[in-house]
Amino acid sequence: MHKQQLPLTPLNLMDRRSVLKRGAAASALPFLNATAQATGGTQDLGETMRVLSEYMAQAAVSPLPVDVIEHAKQHIMDTLAAIVSGGKLEPGKAAYRYLQQHVSPGKCSIMGSKRTASFKAAHDKARMNDPLTLVQRSKVVLVKDEALSALLPTRVAIVEVVLKDGTHLSQKVEAVRGTPLNPMTRQEVIDKAIDLMNPVLGQVKTKQLIRTVFDLETLPRVQSLRPLLQA
């Protein structure tokens, strides 16, 4: 693959602490949205914003809590994986078409046949059109629920399964995996990053980038990340 030179970005001007703090702040935003939703609006956010502002101000002169550092690293890793995957690359285009067409039944059938839904599997055209997969796809119906849509940005879904003997199974998922109310583990974030970045960076560079991000506090210069983000 042709080696691309990245343009000058604010990354050049940041130290590793700034990167961690920005990642921590970005991780906190969904929690603020959830708080606003739970309180019925932004009226009660005054106290929340005061506490958060005081915390961020103190963070400049005090050590970051271990759990905050961990969440920031995971957020940074997830963001870099999305950037590397890229909207102009074929995987990104496929994802965009996937969302446009709302082919959730196809993804469900992939999960049923492979017990997982990796990015590659969910966009495997040959498997998606396999006769056995098509049979499973025909059994899946996507139904929009206005009541659940009203809960956005919290994404809630109800999965219902009717077995051949008439048994009805139902499971309500209160939050999508990977969101603040249902966060992924570090290993799940790493697995997702590998799935997205391996096709672009290759296995060696992908593993090196992941190790570097999760050991960010020992990195002498944040600029050292730049070569690892180049294909």
Stockholm file with secondary structure:
# STOCKHOLM 1.0

chainA/1-231         MHKQQLPLTPLNLMDRRSVLKRGAAASALPFLNATAQATGGTQDLGETMRVLSEYMAQAAVSPLPVDVIEHAKQHIMDTLAAIVSGGKLEPGKAAYRYLQQHVSPGKCSIMGSKRTASFKAAHDKARMNDPLTLVQRSKVVLVKDEALSALLPTRVAIVEVVLKDGTHLSQKVEAVRGTPLNPMTRQEVIDKAIDLMNPVLGQVKTKQLIRTVFDLETLPRVQSLRPLLQA
#=GR chainA/1-231 SS CCCCCCCCCGGGGCCHHHHHHHHHHHHHHHHHHHHHHHTTSSTTHHHHHHHHHHHHHHHTTSCCCHHHHHHHHHHHHHHHHHHHHCTTSHHHHHHHHHHHHTCHHHHHHHHHHHSSCCHHHHTCHHHHTSHHHHHHHTTCCCCCCHHHHTTTTSCCEEEEEECTTSCEEEEEESSCTTBTTBCCCHHHHHHHHHHHHHHHHCHHHHHHHHHHHTTGGGCSCGGGGTGGGCC
#=GC SS_cons         CCCCCCCCCGGGGCCHHHHHHHHHHHHHHHHHHHHHHHTTSSTTHHHHHHHHHHHHHHHTTSCCCHHHHHHHHHHHHHHHHHHHHCTTSHHHHHHHHHHHHTCHHHHHHHHHHHSSCCHHHHTCHHHHTSHHHHHHHTTCCCCCCHHHHTTTTSCCEEEEEECTTSCEEEEEESSCTTBTTBCCCHHHHHHHHHHHHHHHHCHHHHHHHHHHHTTGGGCSCGGGGTGGGCC
//
